[in-house]
Structures are given as C-alpha cells and as structure tokens.
Amino acid sequence: MIQAKGIEKAFGSLKVLKGIDFSAEKSEVVSIMGASGAGKSTLLQILGTLSTPDAGSLVIDGIDVLQLKGKSMAEFRNRKIGFVFQFHHLLPEFTALENVMIPAFIAGRPKAEAEAAAKTLLTDLGLGERFTHKPSELSGGEQQRVAIARALINNPSVLFADEPSGNLDSKTKEELHRLFFSLRDKYGQTIIIVTHDPDLAKMCDRSLYMVDGQFVSE
C-alpha cells in the first residue's frame, strides 16, 4: 500500500530525515516511535502528502504521488488519505455530523449520501446520540472519535494518526487504541500511527523506532 524509498528532508542546515525507507502492506497497522525531534511527524507529513521530501520516492496504492500537483494532489489526498491528529481540529460552529460530512462535500458526494455515511460512521463509533452536538458539548474522547469518523468518511486507503491519544486520559486512551484495530478489521485501512505510547505500539502489527532521522530497530 505504501512504498517510500530514500526519503530525505532538511530544514535549513538541519537534516531531519536521512534516507528513510518505509513500506506498509494493505490493512497493516504500523507504529512509529522515537524521542521528540527524531523526525517522526515530519515523515508522517511526507507519507501523508502534506509535505514534500527533498529527495526520495513515494508510491501509495500504486500511485507515484510525488508526480501529482495542485488539484490532482488535493483530490488524491481527499479520496485516498485520512488524518487523525493529537488535537482534533473540529470546526466549533458545526455539529458532529456536519464536521464528519465536510470531506465528503469536498469530494463532490451528494448531501444525502454524505449524511448517510456520516451517520453510519458516528453510530459505529458509539456516537449515534451525538449527531447534533457541537464540539464544545462533547468530551475529549468523543471529539477524537468524531475526528476519526471525519478521516474515514471517504473510505481512504490509508489512515495516518499523529499522537492520536496523546491528549486523552488513560481510560479513554485504551478505548481509542482498541478502536483503531476494530476499524482496521471492519474497513480494511492501512493505519500508520506516530506515538510515544508503548502500549499502543505493542498492539500494532509492527513497531518502528526512529533516532535522528533514521530507523534503528523494529
């Protein structure tokens, strides 16, 4: 599903990624660990097409994504990739249902279809009674589940998660961790998770460790 080779990235004179090779199979859950500043989030942003590497190649679901530009890249990202971040980035003026529907509208899906898909996802994530609630009316765990539903609304091939449970209490964190694997089993996404949490890493199919812009062990 993902094949990255020789990924390099520098910010000024600071070389953050030093020739990273990375691959993930369809429906595989892979965690990336490492100390702050190791390059984890930078790699995730490149794999997720939010940032461009200085060197290297990246193929996702058979597409050479570094050759995509402008609208083609935006369409690929909207349809093939979902993102979940530590902070949910929900739009406060919209309800849970409306927040989830936004990527579907961007993809040009009809309102009735988008609404049905959003309701199904929210119900699957235990939020069937929260459709009309705004983010301020939801707990932290509920907000993160809305963000996950939003990431899944267009049935992406890959879900990228950057410290998805880093802002949650221990009980909610455990529930979210189990949720990722139930999602993989139900929807078949490849899931790449950057985390500091060893318990989450142990649950994954593979766990990679980064030091100074390189993988050092698996």
FENGI-V868693 format. One line per field, one symbol per residue. phi: phi as a letter, one per 20 degrees, with the letter a starting at -180 (. if undefined). psi: psi as a letter, one per 20 degrees, with the letter a starting at -180 (. if undefined). A space follows every 50 residues. Layout:
BEGIN
phi->???
psi->???
END
This chain:
BEGIN
phi->.ccdcmfcbcdmeeeedcnfdbbbegmedcdcdqfgnfoffffffffeme bdffbocbcclndfffeeclffffffffedccccdgdflfefedfgffff fgfffffnfggfffffffffffffendfedgeeegfedfgffffffffgf fegelffcddcdlfdfddfffffffffffgfffgfedmffcdcebdefff fffffbcdcdclmbedac
psi->gpoppkpqpqocioogpmlpppqprpjqopqorrrpjijghgghhghjji qpqhqrqoppljpnhiiqqchgggggghhipqpprgphkqohiqrgghgh hghhghijqqgggggggghgghghjkkhjjgjprhijqrghgghhghggg hihjlqhppppolhjijqrgghggghghgghhgghgijqpppppqiohgg hhirhqpqpppljqphr.
END
